[in-house]
Amino acid sequence: MTINIDAEYAAITEAHEGEQEALFAKQNVVGVATGHKIKEGRDTGDLCVTILVSQKLDKALLKADDQIPKSIGGFKTDVVETGEIFASDNEKVAMKDELGIEVLKQRVRPAKGGFSIGHYKITAGTIATCVYDLTPFPGIPRRYYILSNNHVLANSNDANIGDPILQPGPYDGGSVPGDVIARLSRFVPIKFKTLTSTPINYVDAAIAEGEFHNLDREIYWIGYVKQVKSNPKVGDLVEKTGRTTNFSNGRITAINATVDVNYGSGRVARFARQIITTNMSAGGDSGSLVCDIKEGAVGLLFAGSARVTVINSILYVQSLLHIRLHP
């Protein structure tokens, strides 16, 4: 599928997408994106090709073939250490104990964005918000859904349509049948890397159908989505409410990113056209809806590290799941 790239970023995105295979072949590279050149800890505002690495090494420790070029397609490069990027619930939601933060693990009806949710076989993730089908509009929706990640609602593909979804998630005490709030309705399958191919993903997303009176479009501490943000930019401020770290905010540091995400058990999936922010999440926040500070939906949080958070573009989420977040 194709979603137009903002004209400001089109040329640099084309430049680094043409070099991605060669860049990913280099030691420690986990992502390639469009960002701003950082010099002496200061954002210069100059567009650059941002190379995400699990560990930043001195050039003397790298083979010549593993060194990052100073420019790509006429644009400067910048190497940013992120650590390895994991789909968030694979960090085990027990991280909450280390953080000392009061988690949104309560049973709530109607359920709101930000609270604990999960397929009956996982730990726990986060409700993004509640949505309805893309068509008809205007009209009378016939079904209503909870939006979250595939790895939260569909157990990373290992689920069947109709499976029970619990609120709160199993890790937070949710059980069948008393806490069943919805049933898995549809999900975008995650395509994992193999020895012979590296398929591209755009979203880690799923929806579960529930009864209208049990679902609320409000996001706790943020409010209602007022618009869909179609053109996020480097430097934009964003916020989210999630099951583990509650309300948090961050700043977009890179866009149009291609990243390799670890799902555990040897499974890695490559995602394109992602949004990278400063660290604003922890394990269990997967599924949170990330908004700008004017309640415009930006994307669906699904992965991260101790240094960054990774977000699916909301445009891809809406298109691939055929849903509507805002009238």
C-alpha positions in Angstrom: 0.0 0.0 0.0 1.1 3.6 -0.5 0.5 6.6 1.7 2.0 9.9 0.4 5.1 11.2 2.2 5.2 14.9 3.1 7.1 16.8 0.4 9.6 18.1 2.9 10.8 14.5 3.6 10.2 12.8 0.2 13.7 13.2 -1.2 15.6 12.0 1.8 13.2 9.1 2.4 13.8 8.0 -1.2 17.6 8.2 -0.7 17.7 6.1 2.4 15.1 3.5 1.3 17.3 2.8 -1.7 20.3 2.0 0.6 18.5 0.1 3.3 19.5 -3.4 2.4 23.2 -2.4 2.5 22.8 -0.5 5.8 21.0 -3.4 7.5 23.8 -5.7 6.5 26.2 -3.7 8.7 27.0 -4.7 12.3 24.5 -3.6 14.9 22.2 -1.7 12.6 18.5 -2.1 13.7 16.9 0.8 11.8 17.1 3.5 9.2 15.0 6.7 9.3 14.7 10.4 8.5 15.7 12.6 11.4 17.6 15.8 12.4 21.4 15.9 12.7 22.4 16.0 16.4 25.6 17.7 17.2 27.1 17.9 20.7 23.7 16.9 22.0 21.9 19.7 20.2 19.3 19.3 17.5 20.7 21.3 14.5 17.4 21.1 12.6 19.2 19.8 9.5 17.6 16.8 7.9 19.7 13.7 7.9 19.6 9.9 7.4 19.4 8.6 11.0 21.0 5.1 11.4 19.7 3.3 14.5 22.2 0.9 16.1 21.9 -1.5 19.0 25.3 -0.5 20.2 27.5 2.4 19.1 31.1 1.3 18.6 34.3 3.2 18.0 35.3 3.1 14.3 38.5 1.3 15.3 36.4 -1.7 16.4 34.4 -1.9 13.2 35.4 -3.5 9.9 35.5 -1.1 7.0 32.4 -2.7 5.5 30.5 -2.1 8.8 31.3 1.6 9.0 28.4 4.1 8.3 29.1 6.5 5.4 29.1 10.2 6.2 26.4 10.9 3.7 23.8 9.0 1.7 22.2 10.4 -1.5 23.7 13.9 -0.6 22.2 13.9 2.9 24.4 13.7 6.1 24.1 10.6 8.3 23.8 10.4 12.1 24.3 7.3 14.1 22.0 6.9 17.1 22.3 4.2 19.7 18.9 2.7 20.6 19.6 -0.7 22.1 17.7 -3.7 20.7 14.1 -2.9 19.9 11.4 -5.2 21.3 7.7 -5.5 20.9 6.8 -3.9 24.2 5.1 -6.8 26.1 8.1 -9.0 25.4 10.0 -6.9 28.0 7.5 -8.6 30.5 5.1 -6.3 32.2 6.8 -7.0 35.5 8.9 -3.9 34.6 6.1 -2.0 36.5 7.7 -3.2 39.7 11.0 -1.6 38.8 9.4 1.6 37.7 7.3 2.0 40.8 4.4 3.5 38.8 0.8 2.8 39.6 -0.4 0.9 36.6 -3.9 1.2 34.9 -4.7 -2.4 35.7 -8.2 -1.9 37.0 -11.4 -3.4 35.6 -13.3 -0.5 34.0 -16.7 -0.5 32.3 -17.1 1.1 29.9 -13.4 0.5 29.0 -11.3 3.5 28.1 -8.1 4.0 26.2 -5.0 3.6 28.4 -6.3 0.7 30.5 -5.1 -2.9 30.6 -6.3 -5.4 27.9 -5.2 -8.7 26.5 -5.9 -11.9 24.6 -6.6 -14.6 27.1 -3.2 -16.2 26.5 -0.9 -13.2 26.8 0.2 -11.0 29.8 -1.3 -7.5 29.3 -1.2 -4.6 26.9 -3.1 -1.4 26.5 -6.4 -0.3 24.9 -5.7 2.4 22.3 -9.3 3.6 22.0 -12.6 2.3 20.7 -13.4 2.5 17.0 -15.9 1.5 14.3 -15.9 0.3 10.7 -14.6 2.6 8.0 -17.9 2.3 6.2 -20.7 3.3 6.1 -20.1 7.0 6.7 -22.2 8.9 7.4 -24.5 6.2 8.7 -25.3 3.9 11.6 -22.3 1.7 12.6 -23.3 -1.9 13.2 -20.2 -3.0 15.1 -17.9 -1.4 17.6 -14.3 -2.4 18.5 -11.4 -2.1 20.9 -8.2 -1.1 19.0 -4.8 -2.4 20.1 -1.8 -4.3 18.8 -1.8 -7.7 17.1 0.6 -9.0 19.8 -1.9 -7.8 22.5 -5.2 -8.9 21.0 -4.1 -11.7 18.6 -1.2 -13.1 20.5 1.3 -12.3 17.7 -0.8 -14.2 15.1 -1.3 -17.2 17.4 -5.0 -16.7 17.8 -8.4 -17.4 16.3 -11.1 -15.0 15.3 -13.6 -15.0 18.1 -11.1 -15.6 20.9 -11.9 -13.9 24.2 -10.3 -10.6 25.0 -10.0 -9.8 28.7 -10.1 -6.4 30.5 -8.0 -6.2 32.6 -5.5 -8.4 30.8 -4.6 -11.8 32.3 -1.4 -10.5 34.1 -3.6 -8.0 35.9 -6.2 -10.6 37.1 -8.5 -10.8 34.1 -10.1 -14.2 33.6 -12.6 -16.1 31.5 -15.6 -15.7 31.6 -16.0 -12.8 34.1 -13.7 -10.3 32.5 -14.4 -11.0 28.8 -15.1 -7.6 27.2 -14.7 -8.4 23.5 -13.9 -11.1 20.9 -11.1 -10.9 18.4 -12.5 -9.6 15.2 -9.6 -9.1 12.8 -5.9 -8.4 12.8 -3.1 -7.6 10.4 -0.8 -10.7 10.3 2.8 -10.0 11.3 5.3 -11.4 8.8 8.5 -12.5 10.4 12.0 -12.7 8.8 13.2 -16.1 7.6 16.6 -17.3 6.4 15.6 -16.5 2.8 13.3 -13.4 3.0 12.7 -10.2 4.9 9.0 -9.2 4.3 7.9 -5.7 5.2 5.2 -4.9 7.8 3.5 -1.6 8.4 1.5 -2.2 11.5 1.2 -4.4 14.5 -2.6 -3.9 14.9 -5.8 -5.7 15.7 -9.4 -5.0 16.8 -11.8 -6.9 19.0 -15.6 -6.5 18.8 -17.5 -5.7 22.0 -20.9 -4.4 23.1 -21.4 -0.7 22.6 -22.3 0.0 26.2 -19.0 -1.5 27.3 -16.8 0.6 25.0 -15.7 4.2 25.4 -13.8 6.3 22.8 -12.3 8.5 25.6 -8.5 8.0 26.4 -7.9 8.4 30.1 -6.1 11.7 30.9 -6.0 12.8 27.2 -9.7 12.9 26.1 -11.3 12.2 22.8 -9.5 12.0 19.4 -10.3 15.3 17.6 -8.5 14.6 14.3 -6.2 12.2 12.6 -2.7 13.6 12.2 -1.6 12.8 8.7 1.8 14.5 8.6 3.8 14.2 11.8 7.1 16.0 11.7 10.5 15.6 13.5 10.3 17.6 16.6 6.6 17.3 17.2 5.5 16.8 20.8 3.3 13.7 21.5 1.6 12.1 24.4 0.0 8.8 25.4 -1.7 7.0 28.3 -0.7 3.4 28.8 -1.2 0.5 31.2 2.3 0.7 32.7 3.7 4.2 32.6 0.3 6.0 32.8 0.4 9.4 31.1 3.7 10.3 29.4 4.9 12.5 26.7 7.8 12.6 24.3 9.1 14.2 21.1 9.3 12.7 17.6 13.0 12.2 16.7 12.6 10.4 13.4 10.0 9.5 10.8 9.6 7.1 7.8 11.7 4.6 9.8 12.4 1.0 8.8 13.2 -1.0 11.9 13.8 -4.6 13.0 11.7 -5.5 16.0 12.4 -8.5 18.2 9.3 -10.5 19.2 11.2 -13.1 21.3 11.7 -16.8 20.6 14.0 -16.0 17.7 11.3 -14.1 15.8 12.2 -10.7 14.2 9.9 -8.6 12.0 10.9 -5.6 9.8 8.6 -2.6 9.9 8.6 0.3 7.4 7.2 3.9 7.6 7.4 3.9 11.4 7.6 6.9 13.8 10.4 7.1 16.4 10.1 9.1 19.6 12.1 9.7 22.7 11.5 7.0 25.3 7.9 7.3 26.6 6.9 3.7 27.3 7.7 0.4 29.0 6.5 -3.2 28.8 2.7 -3.4 28.9 2.2 0.0 27.2 1.8 -1.8 23.8 -1.3 -0.7 22.1 -1.4 2.9 23.5 -2.7 5.5 21.1 -0.1 8.3 20.6 -1.5 11.7 20.1 -0.2 15.2 19.5 -0.9 17.8 22.2 -4.1 18.8 20.4 -5.6 15.3 20.7 -4.8 14.4 17.1 -4.1 10.7 16.6 -0.5 10.1 15.4 0.0 6.4 15.8 -0.2 3.1 17.6 2.6 2.4 20.1 4.0 -1.2 19.7 7.7 -1.4 20.4 10.7 0.2 22.0 13.9 0.1 24.0 15.3 1.9 27.0 16.0 4.9 24.7 13.3 5.0 22.0 9.6 4.2 21.4 8.3 3.0 18.0 4.9 3.8 16.7 2.8 2.6 13.7 1.5 5.5 11.6 -2.2 5.8 12.3 -2.9 6.2 8.6 -1.7 2.7 8.0 -3.6 1.4 11.0 -6.9 2.8 9.8 -6.4 1.7 6.2 -5.3 -1.9 6.9 -7.9 -2.6 9.6 -10.7 -0.6 7.7 -11.6 1.4 10.8 -12.5 4.9 11.7 -11.1 6.7 14.8 -12.8 10.0 14.2 -15.9 11.1 12.3 
